[in-house]
C-alpha cells in the first residue's frame, strides 16, 4: 500500500522536483501540499506550487497556504538562490490549479484526524507550519507516522558557516519539531549534496522529450548557474527530493540514530543542528540522521516519476 504523505514546502526549484517525485511515484499517496514562507514569501511559494501542479498535471490534491513569517524572527528569503519569483528559469503558463481557502495548519490537522491511518509529513522548507501544528493541535502527534524533513546538516551550513537555510530561517520551529517526540528523519546537506543533477542526469531528462521534462531541465539549469556562482558546484544538488525518496524507498537513504539539538542562541551558530552520533552530550536519541544516498537509485525514481507525469500530459 502506498504511504500517505503531506508535503510542506516553499517552492523552490528543488521543491518542484520533490512534488513531481511524490505525485509520480506509486509508493506514496500525496494527500496535500502545504506552503510556507521560506525560499520566497508565502504568496510566491503558493503560486509556485500551483504552477508546478498545473504543468505536471497534479490534480485532486489540495494546496493550502500557511505561515507568512517565522515564529520569532523576521523572514529571510533565498532570492539569491531561487530568484525573485522563487522559481526562476522556465516561463510558466497561468496556473489552472487553485489553492483552497483553508490555512495549511488546519488542513494538515483535518487530514491527520480524518485519515484512516497515520500520515507521514515531509517538510522541505522552514518548519514553521509543522511547529504550529504540533503546538496548536498537540493531540495530532499520535496521528503522524513520522516527519521526514529536508534541513539541517551534520557539518557546516549553506546560509551561515554553521546553519542550513531551512533551519536558519526558523530555528525555534525546528527546535519544536526535534523535541516533539514524533519520529523524525533529518535529510541534511551532508546527504543532499550527494544528489547532484549532473550533465548525465540532464541528458536523461532531455531524452524523455516531454514538455514537463523540458521544464525540469530549465529549472535545473537555472539552479546550476546559481550553485556555480555562489558555491562553486559543478552540478547543483537537488535537496528536497531526497526526503521524498527516503519515504518511497528507505534503502535509498541510509540513516543512523542520533541526538539532534538546534542551536538558538549562538552568536555565530544560531540555526545550527548539533548532531551527536557518539553520545558526547548524554542526550536521548531523537532522530534518524541521513548519511548516505544511493544516487543511482535516487535518480532512477526521480526520472521515472517525471516520465510518468509527462507522459500523462502529452
C-alpha positions in Angstrom: 0.0 0.0 0.0 1.3 3.5 -0.8 2.4 5.6 2.2 0.1 8.6 2.7 2.1 11.8 2.9 1.7 15.6 3.1 4.4 17.7 1.6 5.0 21.1 3.4 7.2 23.2 1.0 8.4 26.6 -0.2 8.8 26.0 -4.0 11.8 26.5 -4.9 13.4 24.6 -7.7 14.2 21.5 -5.7 10.8 21.6 -4.0 9.3 21.5 -7.5 11.1 18.2 -8.3 10.1 16.8 -4.9 6.4 17.4 -5.7 6.8 15.7 -9.0 8.5 12.7 -7.4 5.7 12.4 -4.8 2.9 12.7 -7.4 4.5 10.4 -10.0 5.8 7.5 -7.8 3.2 4.9 -6.8 5.0 4.1 -3.5 3.4 7.2 -1.9 0.0 8.8 -1.9 0.2 12.6 -1.9 -2.7 13.8 0.2 -2.0 17.5 0.3 0.6 20.2 -0.5 1.0 23.0 2.1 3.2 26.0 1.6 5.1 28.3 3.9 7.4 31.4 3.7 11.0 30.4 3.0 12.7 30.5 -0.3 10.2 33.3 -1.1 7.1 34.8 0.5 4.2 32.5 1.1 2.3 34.2 -1.6 5.0 33.4 -4.1 5.6 29.8 -2.8 1.9 29.1 -3.0 1.8 30.4 -6.6 4.8 28.2 -7.4 3.1 25.2 -6.0 0.0 25.9 -8.2 2.3 26.4 -11.2 4.0 23.0 -10.7 0.7 21.2 -10.2 -0.6 22.8 -13.4 2.4 21.8 -15.6 2.7 18.4 -14.0 -1.0 17.6 -14.2 -1.3 17.1 -10.4 -5.0 17.5 -9.7 -7.2 16.5 -6.8 -4.5 17.3 -4.3 -5.4 20.3 -2.1 -2.9 23.2 -1.9 -3.1 25.4 1.2 -1.0 28.4 2.2 0.4 28.5 5.7 2.6 30.8 7.8 3.9 34.1 6.2 6.8 34.5 8.7 8.9 32.5 11.2 7.7 32.1 14.8 10.2 34.7 16.2 12.5 36.4 13.8 11.8 38.3 10.5 11.6 36.4 7.3 14.8 35.8 5.3 14.1 34.6 1.7 16.6 33.0 -0.7 16.1 35.2 -3.7 19.9 35.0 -4.3 19.4 31.2 -4.9 15.9 30.9 -6.4 15.3 34.3 -8.0 12.6 36.9 -7.5 9.8 34.5 -8.2 11.3 31.8 -6.0 11.4 29.5 -9.1 13.1 31.5 -11.8 14.0 29.9 -15.1 11.1 28.5 -17.0 8.2 30.6 -18.4 5.2 29.1 -16.6 1.6 29.3 -18.0 -1.1 30.8 -15.9 -1.9 28.2 -13.3 -5.2 26.4 -13.6 -4.9 24.7 -10.2 -6.2 26.8 -7.3 -5.3 26.8 -3.6 -8.0 26.1 -1.1 -9.0 28.8 1.4 -8.1 26.7 4.5 -4.9 27.5 6.4 -2.2 24.9 5.9 -2.1 24.0 9.6 -5.8 23.5 9.7 -5.8 21.4 6.6 -3.0 19.2 7.9 -4.9 18.8 11.2 -8.1 17.8 9.4 -6.3 15.3 7.2 -4.5 13.8 10.1 -7.7 13.5 12.1 -9.8 12.1 9.3 -7.4 9.8 7.5 -7.8 6.1 8.5 -4.1 5.6 9.1 -1.2 7.7 10.4 0.2 10.1 7.8 3.9 10.9 7.1 4.8 14.6 7.0 7.5 15.6 4.5 8.6 19.2 5.2 11.1 20.6 2.6 11.0 24.1 4.0 11.3 26.1 7.2 9.4 24.2 9.9 7.0 27.0 10.9 3.8 25.2 9.8 4.8 21.9 11.4 5.7 23.6 14.7 2.5 25.4 14.8 0.6 22.2 14.0 2.3 20.4 16.9 1.7 23.2 19.4 -1.9 24.2 18.3 -3.1 20.6 18.0 -0.9 18.5 20.3 -3.2 15.5 20.1 -2.5 15.1 16.4 1.1 14.0 17.1 -0.3 10.5 17.6 -1.7 10.6 14.0 1.7 11.4 12.5 3.6 8.3 11.4 6.8 10.2 11.1 8.3 13.5 10.0 10.9 13.1 7.2 12.4 16.6 6.6 15.0 18.2 4.5 17.0 20.5 6.6 20.0 20.8 8.9 23.4 19.3 8.4 25.9 17.1 10.3 28.6 19.5 9.2 28.5 23.2 8.0 25.7 25.2 6.6 24.7 26.9 3.4 23.3 30.1 4.8 25.9 30.7 7.5 29.1 28.7 8.2 27.1 26.7 10.7 23.4 26.7 9.6 21.4 25.2 6.8 18.8 27.5 5.3 15.6 25.8 6.3 16.6 25.6 10.0 18.2 29.0 10.0 15.1 30.7 8.7 13.1 29.4 11.7 15.3 27.7 14.3 12.6 28.0 17.0 10.2 26.0 14.8 12.9 23.3 14.2 13.5 23.1 17.9 9.8 22.4 18.5 9.9 19.6 15.9 13.0 17.9 17.1 11.8 18.0 20.7 8.2 16.8 19.8 8.7 13.1 20.4 7.3 12.4 16.9 9.7 10.1 15.0 12.0 12.5 12.9 14.3 11.7 10.0 16.7 14.5 9.1 17.9 14.6 5.5 20.6 17.4 5.7 23.1 18.9 3.4 25.6 16.2 4.1 23.3 13.7 2.2 21.5 16.1 -0.2 24.9 17.2 -1.6 25.2 13.7 -2.9 22.1 14.2 -5.1 23.8 16.1 -7.9 22.0 17.0 -11.2 24.9 16.1 -13.4 25.0 16.6 -17.2 24.2 12.9 -17.5 21.1 13.4 -15.4 20.0 16.4 -17.6 20.6 14.3 -20.7 18.4 11.6 -19.4 15.6 14.1 -18.7 16.0 15.7 -22.2 15.7 12.2 -23.7 12.2 11.9 -22.3 11.2 14.5 -24.8 8.1 15.9 -23.0 7.2 19.4 -22.1 7.4 18.6 -18.4 10.9 17.2 -18.8 12.0 20.3 -20.6 10.7 22.4 -17.7 12.7 20.3 -15.3 15.8 20.8 -17.3 15.2 24.6 -17.3 14.7 24.5 -13.6 17.9 22.6 -13.0 19.9 24.7 -15.5 18.9 27.9 -13.6 19.7 26.2 -10.3 23.1 25.0 -11.7 24.1 28.6 -12.6 23.2 29.7 -9.0 25.3 27.0 -7.4 28.3 27.6 -9.6 28.1 31.3 -8.8 27.5 31.1 -5.0 29.3 27.9 -4.0 31.4 26.7 -6.9 29.5 23.5 -7.6 30.0 21.9 -11.0 26.5 20.4 -10.7 23.7 21.5 -8.4 22.4 19.4 -5.5 18.7 18.6 -5.5 18.0 18.7 -1.8 14.3 18.3 -1.3 13.5 15.2 -3.3 15.9 13.3 -1.1 13.4 13.4 1.8 10.6 12.1 -0.5 12.9 9.4 -1.7 13.5 8.3 1.8 9.8 7.7 2.3 9.4 6.0 -1.1 12.3 3.5 -0.5 14.1 3.9 2.8 17.1 1.9 1.4 17.9 4.8 -1.0 18.9 7.0 2.0 20.9 5.3 4.8 20.5 6.7 8.3 21.9 6.4 11.8 20.2 7.2 15.1 21.4 10.3 16.8 20.6 13.1 19.2 19.9 16.4 17.3 19.6 19.7 19.0 19.0 23.1 17.4 21.3 26.0 18.5 19.1 29.0 19.3 21.5 31.5 20.9 25.0 31.2 19.4 26.3 34.5 18.0 27.8 32.6 15.1 26.0 29.3 15.3 22.3 30.2 15.6 20.3 27.7 13.5 23.0 25.0 13.5 21.8 21.4 14.0 24.1 19.8 16.7 24.2 16.1 15.7 25.6 13.9 18.4 26.1 10.4 16.9 28.5 9.3 19.7 26.6 10.3 22.8 29.1 13.0 23.8 26.3 15.1 25.4 24.4 12.2 27.0 21.1 13.3 25.4 18.4 10.8 24.3 18.3 9.8 20.6 15.5 11.8 18.9 16.2 11.4 15.2 17.4 9.3 12.4 20.1 11.2 10.5 20.7 10.6 6.8 24.3 10.0 5.9 24.5 8.2 2.5 22.5 8.3 -0.7 22.2 5.7 -3.4 22.3 8.3 -6.1 21.7 5.9 -9.0 18.5 4.5 -7.5 17.5 8.0 -6.4 17.7 9.4 -9.9 16.0 6.4 -11.4 13.0 7.1 -9.2 13.0 10.8 -9.9 13.3 10.5 -13.7 10.7 7.7 -13.8 8.2 9.9 -11.9 8.8 12.8 -14.2 8.4 10.5 -17.2 5.1 9.2 -15.8 3.7 12.7 -15.2 5.0 14.0 -18.5 3.5 11.1 -20.5 0.1 11.7 -18.9 0.3 15.3 -20.1 1.5 14.5 -23.6 
